[in-house]
Amino acid sequence: MLSRLQFMRKTFLVVTRGSSGSDKTERPNISEIYRWAAAQQRTQTTRNTANNMSFTVEERGNPNTLSYRLFFKNDEGKYISPFHDIPMYADEGQNIFNVVIEVPRWTNAKMEIATKDPLNPIKQDVKKGKLRFVANVFPHKGYIWNYGAIPQTWEDPGHKDGDTGCCGDNDPIDVCEIGSKVCSRGEVVKVKVLGVLAMIDEGETDWKVIAINVEDPEASSFNNISDVQRLRPGYLDATVDWFRRYKVPDGKPENQFAFNGEFKDKDFAIETIKSTNNFWKALISQKTNDGGLNCKNTCVSSGESPFCCSAEEAKAVVDETCPCGTEDPIPSSVDQWFYYERK
């Protein structure tokens, strides 16, 4: 039987031989390392805490297939919506926000809160009937931050933003968490907001909030976007580059940005988040068009709201899905790297 060390060497190293066939060199098997790291992030149940509340996630369906879903439960074990039932603030007085992690750093699967599905589980985006993975555009590998969304926010597609001149993208506001930890899918983390980037995605405003986990060892050093520029030079440029070019391998043009691609500071970001929370409040109280979204929730709407859902009804939604099954392999094409010159 292989020891753990032997297994690691066998799995994570590949051997190449010289032209003579006698000399050999070991080098890291990058593909297997990434696959192993992703597997470590995927667990049957992950516990999170936010605002003195705890959450668990439950997998349903087969991972890496169209059936896969990640549902959320509260500390009473009842199913909830991560879009509507998890509070936006972890600590309103300190402007600490909750973020639902959809995509762990270095992974490629485009996972997202399913805003149009009952209870809004996390699932993988689909394009032309196939699961969607973001391309590796040199020099990036997968997502370069922990990527997620702030609950109880909504970028209203019926509202034209005064700064960008474009309407919202019909999703919760996105967050790039820049801490050192690689988070787990479905983890709920408390973050300090540092700034925001205004991406224009196919004519829609798509805000990208820059934030750091309050539990990160370096969190105390980061209090505004200028701290990121000072302490991690090049990181914000890499972020703009990633968002500008990540769709190009799919045959789409480069994304554009408001403010000439410059990041706005912490105060601007917080006001932007608050405005998307107001749009969400209008959504959940039926004061605006729902944009085709599913607003079923267990604790936000009043009992008279058609959106209000009992614990039994929520459980029935989950029971209609398949139990967690065997994981399908990730296509080898996901590891392909694309290179093209910046314009």
SERO-234350 format. One line per field, with one value per residue: residue number from 1; residue in three letters; y, x, z of N, C-alpha, C in turn. Coordinates in steps of 0.02 Angstrom, whole numbers, plus 50000, padded with zeros to 5 digits. Example, Ala and Ser with C-alpha at 12.3 -4.5 7.8 and 13.67 -1.06 7.14 Angstrom:
<pts>
k (1|2)
r (ALA|SER)
nv (49716|49888)
nu (50660|50642)
nw (50390|50354)
cav (49775|49947)
cau (50615|50684)
caw (50390|50357)
cv (49835|50002)
cu (50660|50645)
cw (50390|50394)
</pts>
This chain:
<pts>
k (1|2|3|4|5|6|7|8|9|10|11|12|13|14|15|16|17|18|19|20|21|22|23|24|25|26|27|28|29|30|31|32|33|34|35|36|37|38|39|40|41|42|43|44|45|46|47|48|49|50|51|52|53|54|55|56|57|58|59|60|61|62|63|64|65|66|67|68|69|70|71|72|73|74|75|76|77|78|79|80|81|82|83|84|85|86|87|88|89|90|91|92|93|94|95|96|97|98|99|100|101|102|103|104|105|106|107|108|109|110|111|112|113|114|115|116|117|118|119|120|121|122|123|124|125|126|127|128|129|130|131|132|133|134|135|136|137|138|139|140|141|142|143|144|145|146|147|148|149|150|151|152|153|154|155|156|157|158|159|160|161|162|163|164|165|166|167|168|169|170|171|172|173|174|175|176|177|178|179|180|181|182|183|184|185|186|187|188|189|190|191|192|193|194|195|196|197|198|199|200|201|202|203|204|205|206|207|208|209|210|211|212|213|214|215|216|217|218|219|220|221|222|223|224|225|226|227|228|229|230|231|232|233|234|235|236|237|238|239|240|241|242|243|244|245|246|247|248|249|250|251|252|253|254|255|256|257|258|259|260|261|262|263|264|265|266|267|268|269|270|271|272|273|274|275|276|277|278|279|280|281|282|283|284|285|286|287|288|289|290|291|292|293|294|295|296|297|298|299|300|301|302|303|304|305|306|307|308|309|310|311|312|313|314|315|316|317|318|319|320|321|322|323|324|325|326|327|328|329|330|331|332|333|334|335|336|337|338|339|340|341|342|343)
r (MET|LEU|SER|ARG|LEU|GLN|PHE|MET|ARG|LYS|THR|PHE|LEU|VAL|VAL|THR|ARG|GLY|SER|SER|GLY|SER|ASP|LYS|THR|GLU|ARG|PRO|ASN|ILE|SER|GLU|ILE|TYR|ARG|TRP|ALA|ALA|ALA|GLN|GLN|ARG|THR|GLN|THR|THR|ARG|ASN|THR|ALA|ASN|ASN|MET|SER|PHE|THR|VAL|GLU|GLU|ARG|GLY|ASN|PRO|ASN|THR|LEU|SER|TYR|ARG|LEU|PHE|PHE|LYS|ASN|ASP|GLU|GLY|LYS|TYR|ILE|SER|PRO|PHE|HIS|ASP|ILE|PRO|MET|TYR|ALA|ASP|GLU|GLY|GLN|ASN|ILE|PHE|ASN|VAL|VAL|ILE|GLU|VAL|PRO|ARG|TRP|THR|ASN|ALA|LYS|MET|GLU|ILE|ALA|THR|LYS|ASP|PRO|LEU|ASN|PRO|ILE|LYS|GLN|ASP|VAL|LYS|LYS|GLY|LYS|LEU|ARG|PHE|VAL|ALA|ASN|VAL|PHE|PRO|HIS|LYS|GLY|TYR|ILE|TRP|ASN|TYR|GLY|ALA|ILE|PRO|GLN|THR|TRP|GLU|ASP|PRO|GLY|HIS|LYS|ASP|GLY|ASP|THR|GLY|CYS|CYS|GLY|ASP|ASN|ASP|PRO|ILE|ASP|VAL|CYS|GLU|ILE|GLY|SER|LYS|VAL|CYS|SER|ARG|GLY|GLU|VAL|VAL|LYS|VAL|LYS|VAL|LEU|GLY|VAL|LEU|ALA|MET|ILE|ASP|GLU|GLY|GLU|THR|ASP|TRP|LYS|VAL|ILE|ALA|ILE|ASN|VAL|GLU|ASP|PRO|GLU|ALA|SER|SER|PHE|ASN|ASN|ILE|SER|ASP|VAL|GLN|ARG|LEU|ARG|PRO|GLY|TYR|LEU|ASP|ALA|THR|VAL|ASP|TRP|PHE|ARG|ARG|TYR|LYS|VAL|PRO|ASP|GLY|LYS|PRO|GLU|ASN|GLN|PHE|ALA|PHE|ASN|GLY|GLU|PHE|LYS|ASP|LYS|ASP|PHE|ALA|ILE|GLU|THR|ILE|LYS|SER|THR|ASN|ASN|PHE|TRP|LYS|ALA|LEU|ILE|SER|GLN|LYS|THR|ASN|ASP|GLY|GLY|LEU|ASN|CYS|LYS|ASN|THR|CYS|VAL|SER|SER|GLY|GLU|SER|PRO|PHE|CYS|CYS|SER|ALA|GLU|GLU|ALA|LYS|ALA|VAL|VAL|ASP|GLU|THR|CYS|PRO|CYS|GLY|THR|GLU|ASP|PRO|ILE|PRO|SER|SER|VAL|ASP|GLN|TRP|PHE|TYR|TYR|GLU|ARG|LYS)
nv (49940|50111|50241|50398|50501|50440|50424|50558|50600|50516|50556|50695|50722|50716|50620|50657|50607|50621|50641|50533|50436|50393|50486|50572|50685|50757|50843|50961|50901|50998|51001|50895|50942|51056|50995|50915|51014|51077|50973|50960|51072|51044|50985|50876|50936|51098|51209|51372|51536|51685|51845|51798|51691|51526|51423|51285|51187|51085|50959|50913|50803|50756|50802|50912|50895|50928|50913|50952|51035|51155|51172|51278|51282|51342|51376|51300|51193|51206|51230|51367|51520|51576|51695|51777|51753|51755|51880|52042|52119|52079|52147|52290|52412|52420|52414|52286|52155|52013|51881|51764|51632|51582|51535|51458|51519|51492|51394|51340|51316|51395|51437|51488|51583|51525|51623|51615|51498|51400|51432|51466|51390|51359|51332|51267|51374|51367|51345|51336|51210|51147|51128|51272|51331|51447|51511|51486|51620|51674|51771|51698|51578|51500|51575|51719|51761|51731|51711|51784|51833|51967|51939|51984|52091|52174|52203|52304|52276|52367|52491|52629|52665|52812|52842|52748|52741|52631|52494|52380|52209|52110|52027|51977|52085|52070|52001|52010|51924|51950|51890|51780|51648|51504|51491|51389|51321|51390|51438|51559|51712|51846|52011|52152|52294|52363|52432|52465|52406|52458|52364|52348|52242|52175|52284|52301|52357|52294|52277|52254|52214|52244|52157|52101|51958|51969|51891|51866|51857|51976|52071|52187|52277|52319|52438|52521|52549|52601|52541|52413|52441|52487|52385|52269|52280|52284|52191|52241|52286|52163|52111|52194|52159|52023|52025|52099|52014|51883|51823|51818|51698|51631|51687|51814|51996|52103|52152|52309|52458|52572|52736|52735|52615|52629|52600|52633|52707|52645|52709|52745|52618|52558|52638|52603|52467|52481|52543|52440|52353|52422|52411|52274|52265|52326|52233|52115|52156|52171|52291|52321|52262|52089|52039|51909|51832|51713|51732|51659|51634|51608|51686|51824|51888|51938|51841|51852|51870|51812|51761|51707|51563|51408|51300|51168|51177|51224|51115|51022|51072|51043|50904|50866|50860|50762|50649|50675|50614|50514|50593|50672|50670|50816|50898|50877|50982|51096|51130|51190|51321|51489|51605|51770|51928|52078|52210)
nu (50043|50026|50114|50056|50143|50206|50095|50060|50174|50167|50047|50056|50173|50257|50356|50488|50593|50758|50830|50914|50856|50896|50919|50813|50683|50590|50437|50311|50143|50036|49901|49841|49865|49782|49658|49654|49657|49535|49448|49470|49405|49272|49147|49033|48954|48966|49004|48955|48969|48879|48841|48808|48734|48716|48756|48727|48776|48705|48734|48657|48609|48725|48892|48977|48888|48735|48635|48678|48663|48677|48612|48554|48550|48481|48528|48438|48421|48335|48286|48341|48346|48493|48502|48397|48370|48486|48564|48614|48707|48840|48886|48816|48847|48986|49003|49020|49003|48907|48961|48919|49009|49033|49123|49272|49441|49556|49484|49381|49247|49098|49007|48855|48733|48573|48465|48340|48283|48185|48217|48345|48473|48652|48717|48793|48829|48755|48788|48729|48677|48780|48891|48966|49131|49254|49381|49560|49651|49802|49901|49824|49745|49597|49478|49541|49522|49425|49264|49105|48942|48846|48718|48541|48547|48526|48548|48459|48380|48296|48336|48429|48593|48664|48799|48860|48777|48709|48592|48557|48618|48530|48563|48625|48745|48915|49064|49238|49340|49489|49573|49697|49658|49592|49431|49283|49159|49000|49026|48998|49061|49126|49158|49267|49234|49325|49333|49270|49237|49175|49110|49059|48957|48913|48828|48767|48768|48884|48934|49087|49137|49275|49344|49394|49413|49368|49433|49555|49733|49797|49700|49682|49768|49713|49605|49551|49537|49657|49749|49759|49818|49940|49995|49984|50043|49998|49897|49766|49771|49784|49659|49572|49619|49585|49442|49421|49459|49411|49305|49341|49400|49281|49235|49185|49184|49306|49269|49206|49233|49166|49218|49344|49404|49450|49462|49339|49328|49314|49202|49120|49095|49022|48906|48857|48828|48728|48629|48596|48542|48426|48359|48337|48252|48139|48110|48081|47970|47877|47869|47923|47961|47993|48093|48097|48147|48160|48082|48056|48059|48100|48097|48090|47984|47815|47681|47577|47629|47656|47779|47819|47872|47844|47930|47905|47865|47984|48068|48007|48040|48177|48173|48126|48234|48378|48465|48635|48757|48873|49024|49056|49194|49297|49304|49449|49482|49464|49581|49654|49756|49742|49817|49838|49881|49869|49758)
nw (50000|49959|50044|50118|50077|49968|49885|49861|49791|49681|49624|49604|49536|49382|49270|49162|49029|48964|48798|48783|48855|48977|49080|49196|49244|49374|49377|49430|49421|49362|49324|49399|49527|49535|49520|49633|49733|49709|49740|49875|49920|49903|49999|50085|50183|50241|50370|50413|50484|50517|50568|50696|50658|50595|50455|50347|50206|50079|49967|49814|49682|49549|49563|49449|49345|49254|49348|49472|49628|49761|49911|50045|50225|50380|50554|50619|50543|50438|50269|50168|50072|49997|49932|49977|50116|50195|50290|50229|50301|50412|50518|50542|50601|50590|50457|50400|50289|50232|50127|50004|49951|49789|49693|49724|49738|49603|49539|49398|49364|49326|49443|49521|49615|49592|49533|49475|49514|49630|49801|49766|49748|49737|49578|49427|49292|49129|48957|48798|48827|48893|49033|49103|49101|49151|49045|49047|49034|48985|49097|49189|49300|49310|49422|49502|49629|49778|49731|49739|49802|49875|49986|49981|49893|49735|49565|49478|49327|49271|49305|49261|49286|49354|49346|49262|49152|49111|49130|49268|49294|49333|49439|49604|49687|49640|49716|49740|49837|49919|50010|50090|50109|50028|49995|50029|49920|49939|50064|50191|50215|50316|50269|50242|50149|50015|49894|49726|49560|49404|49290|49121|49050|48906|48884|49007|49178|49289|49436|49526|49676|49781|49913|50079|50181|50350|50440|50389|50404|50368|50367|50445|50390|50274|50222|50128|49950|49908|49990|49940|49817|49864|49946|49874|49738|49568|49577|49565|49434|49372|49402|49328|49201|49198|49202|49087|48982|48996|48927|48796|48738|48712|48599|48613|48624|48708|48876|48935|49037|49159|49214|49156|49188|49316|49492|49613|49777|49950|50016|49908|49858|49964|49965|49841|49861|49958|49882|49794|49885|49919|49797|49800|49911|49858|49762|49837|49905|49809|49738|49620|49454|49444|49364|49318|49420|49556|49704|49818|49989|50165|50279|50260|50188|50229|50302|50213|50091|49924|49907|50025|50113|50186|50304|50271|50138|50082|50106|50024|49899|49892|49907|49785|49704|49653|49764|49824|49714|49620|49572|49419|49302|49277|49122|49020|48940|49012|49071|48972|48908|48858|48750|48704|48633|48726|48687)
cav (50000|50173|50289|50462|50538|50408|50440|50627|50604|50481|50593|50765|50730|50677|50608|50665|50579|50654|50608|50470|50389|50372|50537|50589|50744|50761|50911|50959|50888|51055|50984|50856|50984|51097|50951|50895|51072|51087|50920|50975|51125|51019|50940|50862|50987|51149|51253|51442|51580|51754|51883|51751|51640|51475|51395|51226|51176|51015|50945|50870|50788|50733|50857|50918|50879|50977|50903|50972|51094|51163|51206|51307|51273|51386|51340|51254|51138|51219|51256|51439|51549|51618|51760|51818|51740|51773|51953|52077|52141|52039|52198|52352|52469|52421|52404|52219|52123|51941|51861|51694|51612|51539|51505|51463|51541|51446|51347|51365|51306|51457|51424|51550|51578|51517|51673|51600|51434|51402|51431|51494|51353|51370|51282|51288|51406|51323|51379|51290|51143|51119|51164|51326|51342|51504|51493|51511|51668|51688|51722|51680|51509|51503|51638|51740|51780|51696|51751|51771|51886|51991|51925|52039|52146|52160|52255|52309|52286|52422|52554|52652|52695|52880|52846|52705|52750|52566|52462|52325|52144|52065|51980|52007|52119|52023|52017|51976|51923|51946|51863|51727|51583|51481|51475|51333|51338|51394|51467|51627|51747|51916|52048|52225|52318|52407|52473|52433|52416|52459|52330|52350|52175|52172|52340|52302|52373|52234|52300|52204|52240|52216|52151|52053|51922|52002|51844|51859|51883|52043|52113|52251|52322|52338|52477|52556|52523|52623|52493|52358|52466|52496|52324|52216|52314|52243|52147|52272|52284|52094|52104|52225|52118|51961|52040|52124|51965|51813|51797|51819|51631|51609|51723|51878|52051|52121|52193|52379|52481|52643|52771|52716|52556|52646|52576|52683|52690|52610|52744|52738|52548|52545|52670|52563|52408|52502|52556|52375|52326|52455|52380|52208|52275|52339|52168|52066|52183|52175|52359|52327|52202|52041|52021|51837|51800|51676|51766|51616|51640|51580|51729|51895|51911|51927|51781|51864|51876|51750|51737|51675|51491|51372|51252|51107|51191|51227|51047|50989|51094|51005|50833|50854|50850|50697|50649|50682|50551|50509|50653|50663|50702|50881|50890|50895|51045|51151|51149|51223|51391|51532|51662|51819|51992|52129|52263)
cau (50000|50066|50109|50028|50194|50214|50036|50066|50225|50142|49991|50070|50234|50263|50426|50507|50658|50797|50831|50950|50813|50924|50909|50743|50671|50522|50409|50243|50086|49994|49830|49818|49865|49722|49600|49655|49638|49463|49414|49473|49358|49204|49130|48962|48924|49012|48971|48974|48936|48872|48794|48787|48692|48757|48726|48758|48758|48690|48739|48607|48629|48794|48939|49002|48836|48679|48590|48709|48638|48702|48560|48575|48508|48497|48552|48385|48418|48282|48311|48331|48374|48552|48490|48350|48365|48548|48565|48668|48757|48863|48890|48799|48883|49055|49001|49045|48952|48911|48970|48911|49060|49009|49180|49336|49498|49594|49440|49355|49175|49061|48952|48820|48668|48523|48416|48275|48261|48159|48267|48408|48534|48709|48724|48840|48799|48752|48790|48713|48665|48839|48915|49012|49193|49291|49445|49623|49681|49869|49934|49779|49718|49533|49464|49601|49500|49364|49213|49039|48892|48818|48645|48494|48562|48501|48562|48394|48386|48252|48363|48490|48639|48683|48870|48881|48733|48683|48549|48587|48623|48479|48595|48654|48809|48971|49120|49303|49371|49560|49612|49745|49625|49549|49367|49244|49096|48944|49046|48976|49116|49117|49210|49274|49232|49382|49322|49226|49251|49112|49116|49002|48954|48862|48782|48738|48812|48900|48982|49132|49160|49337|49336|49439|49387|49389|49475|49620|49787|49817|49640|49689|49809|49674|49547|49525|49565|49726|49791|49771|49868|50004|50022|49984|50048|49984|49839|49706|49780|49769|49587|49542|49639|49545|49373|49419|49474|49394|49256|49368|49404|49215|49217|49153|49233|49329|49223|49224|49225|49154|49273|49408|49432|49478|49424|49313|49350|49271|49139|49080|49074|48970|48845|48833|48798|48665|48579|48572|48499|48361|48326|48315|48193|48082|48097|48051|47905|47835|47861|47955|47959|48039|48146|48099|48182|48120|48089|48034|48102|48069|48096|48091|47916|47762|47643|47530|47665|47660|47847|47832|47875|47850|47986|47883|47868|48055|48094|47979|48080|48240|48158|48113|48298|48409|48518|48703|48782|48943|49051|49082|49259|49299|49334|49520|49488|49461|49650|49686|49775|49736|49862|49834|49909|49822|49749)
caw (50000|49956|50099|50096|50041|49902|49845|49839|49738|49621|49594|49589|49498|49321|49254|49092|49015|48913|48732|48788|48889|49041|49132|49206|49286|49400|49378|49458|49378|49379|49315|49455|49587|49534|49531|49704|49773|49701|49776|49947|49936|49898|50054|50087|50225|50264|50418|50409|50532|50494|50609|50748|50628|50563|50395|50318|50136|50064|49896|49782|49614|49538|49549|49380|49297|49253|49404|49535|49664|49829|49949|50109|50284|50436|50613|50642|50496|50389|50205|50158|50010|50010|49899|50013|50188|50231|50293|50194|50349|50468|50571|50508|50632|50566|50384|50383|50248|50218|50057|49989|49903|49736|49657|49759|49698|49560|49504|49334|49355|49338|49489|49539|49647|49540|49552|49446|49539|49699|49854|49740|49764|49693|49525|49376|49233|49070|48892|48743|48853|48925|49091|49084|49137|49124|49014|49076|48988|49011|49141|49243|49306|49342|49456|49539|49696|49797|49697|49766|49798|49938|49986|49989|49847|49667|49515|49444|49254|49250|49330|49227|49334|49334|49333|49206|49095|49091|49179|49305|49260|49359|49486|49664|49672|49642|49760|49733|49903|49902|50065|50074|50114|49974|50028|50004|49886|49985|50127|50203|50249|50333|50233|50240|50080|50002|49834|49676|49489|49365|49226|49076|49020|48854|48892|49073|49233|49328|49486|49556|49740|49806|49986|50111|50238|50412|50478|50356|50447|50348|50358|50478|50348|50215|50241|50070|49888|49903|50026|49893|49769|49897|49975|49823|49673|49509|49587|49537|49362|49352|49408|49268|49144|49200|49182|49018|48930|49011|48880|48728|48709|48690|48538|48629|48628|48775|48915|48946|49106|49172|49249|49123|49221|49382|49550|49659|49845|49997|50027|49847|49854|50013|49942|49785|49891|49990|49831|49769|49938|49911|49740|49823|49954|49814|49729|49883|49926|49749|49717|49555|49413|49473|49317|49308|49475|49604|49769|49872|50049|50225|50338|50243|50170|50278|50287|50159|50027|49886|49910|50090|50104|50249|50307|50236|50066|50063|50104|49965|49842|49892|49897|49714|49670|49666|49815|49798|49685|49598|49538|49351|49294|49243|49055|49016|48904|49060|49088|48916|48920|48798|48749|48649|48653|48748|48637)
cv (50062|50214|50353|50501|50508|50424|50511|50633|50571|50522|50660|50776|50689|50674|50618|50639|50618|50614|50541|50416|50369|50422|50554|50647|50743|50833|50906|50944|50940|51038|50946|50896|51026|51054|50931|50953|51084|51035|50932|51028|51100|50969|50931|50914|51034|51196|51323|51480|51650|51788|51839|51701|51588|51444|51331|51222|51101|51005|50899|50860|50765|50793|50853|50892|50932|50970|50931|51037|51095|51205|51228|51292|51324|51344|51295|51194|51146|51250|51329|51458|51590|51688|51805|51811|51753|51849|51983|52095|52085|52083|52266|52411|52476|52413|52340|52182|52048|51929|51786|51676|51563|51501|51513|51484|51481|51395|51380|51359|51370|51441|51490|51535|51577|51562|51658|51533|51441|51390|51451|51456|51375|51314|51309|51318|51360|51366|51327|51218|51111|51161|51215|51329|51403|51480|51520|51555|51691|51760|51695|51606|51512|51572|51656|51768|51730|51739|51733|51831|51905|51977|51988|52101|52125|52218|52257|52322|52342|52490|52571|52689|52763|52886|52806|52715|52685|52538|52404|52258|52091|52013|52016|52039|52071|52048|51976|51980|51906|51918|51803|51657|51567|51456|51414|51358|51337|51424|51539|51662|51819|51956|52122|52246|52369|52453|52436|52453|52412|52428|52338|52286|52172|52223|52345|52321|52311|52253|52242|52235|52205|52215|52101|52023|51954|51956|51833|51889|51955|52092|52182|52301|52348|52373|52517|52530|52544|52576|52432|52379|52470|52430|52266|52247|52264|52201|52176|52275|52214|52081|52134|52183|52054|51975|52064|52067|51895|51782|51792|51748|51602|51646|51790|51933|52063|52162|52263|52399|52555|52671|52752|52658|52570|52621|52635|52660|52657|52644|52738|52667|52534|52577|52631|52500|52426|52514|52490|52340|52357|52426|52311|52215|52288|52274|52122|52090|52195|52246|52372|52262|52153|52017|51946|51798|51763|51704|51724|51620|51617|51629|51804|51922|51899|51865|51790|51869|51810|51721|51698|51600|51458|51324|51188|51118|51194|51158|51009|51009|51053|50931|50816|50844|50783|50702|50655|50615|50556|50571|50634|50696|50770|50871|50914|50962|51105|51174|51184|51296|51430|51590|51707|51886|52040|52183|52330)
cu (50044|50057|50079|50078|50204|50156|50040|50117|50201|50090|50013|50136|50230|50337|50437|50578|50693|50799|50867|50908|50837|50912|50835|50737|50599|50499|50338|50191|50032|49919|49803|49817|49802|49660|49596|49632|49563|49424|49414|49423|49286|49190|49054|48924|48977|48976|49000|48940|48934|48820|48764|48736|48738|48719|48763|48737|48750|48692|48682|48629|48701|48839|48967|48953|48781|48634|48616|48678|48669|48650|48586|48524|48528|48517|48499|48378|48363|48312|48294|48358|48436|48546|48449|48354|48429|48553|48625|48725|48775|48868|48878|48837|48954|49060|49036|48989|48962|48920|48961|48961|49031|49066|49243|49392|49531|49549|49408|49280|49138|48998|48920|48755|48615|48463|48346|48246|48233|48215|48337|48470|48592|48710|48772|48803|48804|48751|48781|48708|48724|48861|48968|49072|49227|49358|49503|49656|49748|49874|49890|49759|49653|49518|49522|49585|49446|49306|49144|48992|48868|48743|48605|48516|48538|48516|48503|48404|48341|48278|48427|48533|48664|48757|48891|48838|48701|48639|48586|48582|48576|48507|48612|48722|48867|49027|49181|49337|49445|49603|49655|49714|49587|49485|49334|49181|49039|48962|49020|49029|49098|49174|49208|49275|49288|49371|49277|49247|49185|49124|49052|49003|48896|48807|48748|48790|48822|48955|49023|49163|49225|49333|49386|49404|49413|49434|49543|49674|49807|49758|49647|49728|49771|49610|49517|49561|49638|49774|49806|49824|49937|50036|50025|49988|50039|49922|49776|49710|49763|49694|49551|49557|49596|49475|49369|49421|49445|49343|49282|49376|49337|49191|49184|49206|49254|49275|49251|49210|49206|49214|49342|49443|49464|49432|49401|49327|49296|49203|49092|49052|49016|48904|48815|48798|48730|48610|48552|48530|48430|48323|48299|48253|48131|48061|48057|47983|47858|47821|47894|47949|48011|48093|48151|48132|48134|48133|48065|48084|48064|48063|48094|48021|47868|47722|47594|47564|47665|47730|47862|47824|47883|47909|47968|47886|47940|48085|48069|48017|48144|48227|48144|48177|48328|48459|48586|48730|48854|48964|49076|49150|49252|49332|49406|49530|49488|49532|49686|49700|49772|49784|49845|49857|49854|49818|49772)
cw (50000|50019|50072|50055|49972|49856|49818|49783|49674|49585|49568|49553|49435|49303|49179|49084|48960|48849|48735|48821|48957|49096|49138|49254|49309|49399|49404|49405|49395|49375|49375|49519|49591|49548|49604|49748|49769|49741|49851|49968|49936|49953|50055|50128|50249|50311|50413|50465|50505|50538|50664|50723|50597|50505|50376|50245|50123|49989|49873|49710|49609|49524|49478|49328|49301|49313|49470|49563|49734|49867|50017|50163|50338|50497|50643|50594|50443|50326|50196|50090|50028|49980|49945|50089|50227|50232|50256|50242|50398|50529|50539|50536|50607|50491|50363|50348|50244|50144|50052|49935|49852|49702|49699|49711|49664|49525|49444|49326|49373|49378|49509|49575|49592|49556|49526|49470|49610|49750|49830|49761|49719|49642|49473|49317|49173|49007|48837|48768|48889|48984|49071|49131|49108|49098|49055|49024|49018|49036|49196|49241|49344|49370|49501|49608|49716|49773|49724|49760|49868|49937|49998|49951|49778|49622|49467|49369|49228|49271|49292|49276|49309|49318|49271|49144|49071|49148|49212|49269|49288|49407|49551|49647|49685|49687|49742|49801|49895|49958|50044|50074|50050|50007|49996|49969|49937|50052|50132|50244|50262|50303|50248|50167|50071|49942|49785|49606|49451|49296|49186|49035|48971|48866|48960|49126|49277|49378|49514|49619|49759|49883|50013|50172|50303|50453|50444|50400|50431|50344|50389|50437|50288|50237|50184|50008|49879|49939|49981|49842|49800|49919|49925|49754|49615|49516|49557|49460|49335|49354|49347|49206|49140|49174|49109|48968|48940|48963|48808|48699|48687|48629|48550|48632|48700|48810|48923|49018|49108|49210|49221|49159|49288|49437|49591|49731|49887|50005|49967|49842|49902|49993|49884|49812|49922|49939|49802|49821|49934|49852|49760|49867|49912|49779|49775|49908|49868|49726|49649|49518|49438|49426|49304|49364|49520|49673|49828|49930|50110|50283|50322|50231|50227|50256|50229|50091|49990|49886|49974|50084|50172|50246|50268|50160|50041|50058|50043|49902|49836|49878|49824|49674|49690|49723|49784|49775|49665|49559|49469|49346|49260|49175|49054|48981|48951|49077|49030|48932|48855|48805|48690|48676|48675|48695|48666)
</pts>
